[in-house]
Amino acid sequence: LHIQWGGAKQIDPPAEILNIRRGSTGQSLLGTSAIRMSDCNSPSTYSKQMRKENANSASPFGLLSCSSKGDKLGVMRVLEEGVDPDISDYDKRTALHLAACEGWTEVVVLLLEKGADPNSLDRWGRTPLSDAKSFHNDEVCKILEAHGGVDPVGRDSRIPCYDIHQREVDMEDKILIGEGSFGEVYLVKWRGTAVAAKTIRSSIASNPRVRNAFLKELELWQKLRHPNIVQFLGVLKHPTRLIFLTEYLPNGTLHDILKKKGRLDPRTAVSYALDIARGMNYLHEHKPHAVIHRDLTPRNVLQDASMHLKVTDFGLSKISQERDAYGYKMTGGAGSYRYMAPEVYRRESYGKSVDVFSFALIMHEMFWGGPSDKADAPEQVADKRAYEDSRPPLRSLIFPEKVKMLLRDCWHRNPDNRPTFEQIILRLENIQDAMHEEKRKLENAACSECSIL
Ligand SMILES: Nc1ncnc2c1ncn2[C@@H]1O[C@H](COP(=O)(O)OP(=O)(O)OP(=O)(O)O)[C@@H](O)[C@H]1O
């Protein structure tokens, strides 16, 4: 039996679905910043570590990350440190591939000036020009062509989803790590690396309409790459079941963290909020179509080994058609009621700012220590937000003034008045700087008291 997957070559589905292993071929997916929790047991250690990480942009990962974000200065800094402009990830995708995909013209020009190969081939034999063409980044196409770029695959070629063969994954020792509405999630080894295998139960995957909807979502997810987005790795095919692999995040969900720790200290809450906002900004600024998550909740935010947060589960997301000025009509009660924007609950047209609303409620929970309205049923909470304009309390003792202002703007009843994630990031960075400054002053004051004594 053969199955066709998103334009990829046909493969034989595994007889024994999950007893698979393949030799390691690439750089570790998870090794970008392996700081253990135990190394970061205080917020100050954590923020020092964070600054160290930010300063450490001279890594190959820094070049790829800056290129995908369109951060020209960052790219310049990394290249000046001597990083090879043709450094690639485990799929042999270079900084030029990433910048070409996203349409970052200036970064493309800079990389070419610094000697990047315009015709480097990724795992699927695609050049940066193939990617620029697929995403209709015409200006980037012209620049690449002027530098001798060619496209061996052609404009209409689709980026194939990764085919994961049974030999690649070792499910012998699989460990159940969770269960969601679509099926179980296991910790398994793929090419010797720990990854999460998400299984979609047969009752869902065997329905061709739902299966196709899922495949479309995975096809979208496969194209997304950002340090604050959980990395999709590939799909394992089977006639009735659907199993896909993502990066494994060992510290669980933000929901688990809040349940265990309760209220976070303000500096941690702000740096977590920045992680989420950066991931969401990447989704909303994605070209050629913005990605609306639509189900942003603490359960869909996971923490990696270096304590950074990443957004996951685009099962309910939709590609926002930029030409559709009226946004989407909601078809049903998708998403979690507790984090649902009023316009979604009222089944009105909606846009990217529904995610900003959900983000505000998540940020509120980080300061509060969980949902402030735990006693009420989620649907009742959403109803009150939509029809009575009710919002969680903002006590001055808990919420710094600027955080309060940000939350009020983000959960504004009028979606057009909510800030974009780009604006949210700037405001959060401002708040973070002020917090660092305050801490520095307190430490200095404590030091001078010590010396007087
Ligand atoms: N990449 C991952 N790394 C580590 N643990 C994960 C990963 N993905 C999921 N999990 C764990 O598995 C659980 C179930 O995840 P899943 O995404 O299937 O469902 P959910 O988001 O909790 O709920 P729903 O399916 O309703 O959205 C999560 O709560 C989390 O504990």
The ligand as an SDF file (V2000), in Angstrom:
LIG
                    3D

 31 33  0  0  0  0  0  0  0  0999 V2000
    6.4100   18.6380   22.0670 N   0  0  0  0  0  0  0  0  0  0  0  0
    6.0820   18.2070   23.2830 C   0  0  0  0  0  0  0  0  0  0  0  0
    7.0430   18.0080   24.2030 N   0  0  0  0  0  0  0  0  0  0  0  0
    6.7240   17.5840   25.4410 C   0  0  0  0  0  0  0  0  0  0  0  0
    5.4700   17.3220   25.8720 N   0  0  0  0  0  0  0  0  0  0  0  0
    4.4680   17.5090   24.9980 C   0  0  0  0  0  0  0  0  0  0  0  0
    4.7160   17.9540   23.6690 C   0  0  0  0  0  0  0  0  0  0  0  0
    3.5220   18.0750   23.0330 N   0  0  0  0  0  0  0  0  0  0  0  0
    2.5980   17.7050   23.9230 C   0  0  0  0  0  0  0  0  0  0  0  0
    3.1410   17.3750   25.1140 N   0  0  0  0  0  0  0  0  0  0  0  0
    2.4290   16.8880   26.3360 C   0  0  0  0  0  0  0  0  0  0  0  0
    1.3010   16.1530   25.9320 O   0  0  0  0  0  0  0  0  0  0  0  0
    0.1060   16.7440   26.4380 C   0  0  0  0  0  0  0  0  0  0  0  0
   -1.0020   16.6130   25.4160 C   0  0  0  0  0  0  0  0  0  0  0  0
   -0.6820   17.4400   24.3080 O   0  0  0  0  0  0  0  0  0  0  0  0
   -1.6880   17.7450   23.1340 P   0  0  0  0  0  0  0  0  0  0  0  0
   -1.0820   18.8290   22.3380 O   0  0  0  0  0  0  0  0  0  0  0  0
   -2.0350   16.4790   22.4590 O   0  0  0  0  0  0  0  0  0  0  0  0
   -2.9950   18.1910   23.8590 O   0  0  0  0  0  0  0  0  0  0  0  0
   -3.4070   19.5400   24.5860 P   0  0  0  0  0  0  0  0  0  0  0  0
   -2.7990   20.7220   23.8930 O   0  0  0  0  0  0  0  0  0  0  0  0
   -3.1010   19.3950   26.0620 O   0  0  0  0  0  0  0  0  0  0  0  0
   -4.9610   19.5310   24.4020 O   0  0  0  0  0  0  0  0  0  0  0  0
   -5.7720   19.7160   23.0290 P   0  0  0  0  0  0  0  0  0  0  0  0
   -5.4730   18.5320   22.1870 O   0  0  0  0  0  0  0  0  0  0  0  0
   -7.1770   19.7470   23.4780 O   0  0  0  0  0  0  0  0  0  0  0  0
   -5.3060   21.0150   22.4210 O   0  0  0  0  0  0  0  0  0  0  0  0
    0.4820   18.1820   26.7690 C   0  0  0  0  0  0  0  0  0  0  0  0
   -0.3160   18.6840   27.7860 O   0  0  0  0  0  0  0  0  0  0  0  0
    1.9420   18.0580   27.1720 C   0  0  0  0  0  0  0  0  0  0  0  0
    2.0230   17.7010   28.5270 O   0  0  0  0  0  0  0  0  0  0  0  0
  1  2  1  0
  2  3  1  0
  2  7  2  0
  3  4  2  0
  4  5  1  0
  5  6  2  0
  6  7  1  0
  6 10  1  0
  7  8  1  0
  8  9  2  0
  9 10  1  0
 10 11  1  0
 11 12  1  0
 11 30  1  0
 12 13  1  0
 13 14  1  0
 13 28  1  0
 14 15  1  0
 15 16  1  0
 16 17  2  0
 16 18  1  0
 16 19  1  0
 19 20  1  0
 20 21  2  0
 20 22  1  0
 20 23  1  0
 23 24  1  0
 24 25  2  0
 24 26  1  0
 24 27  1  0
 28 29  1  0
 28 30  1  0
 30 31  1  0
M  END
$$$$
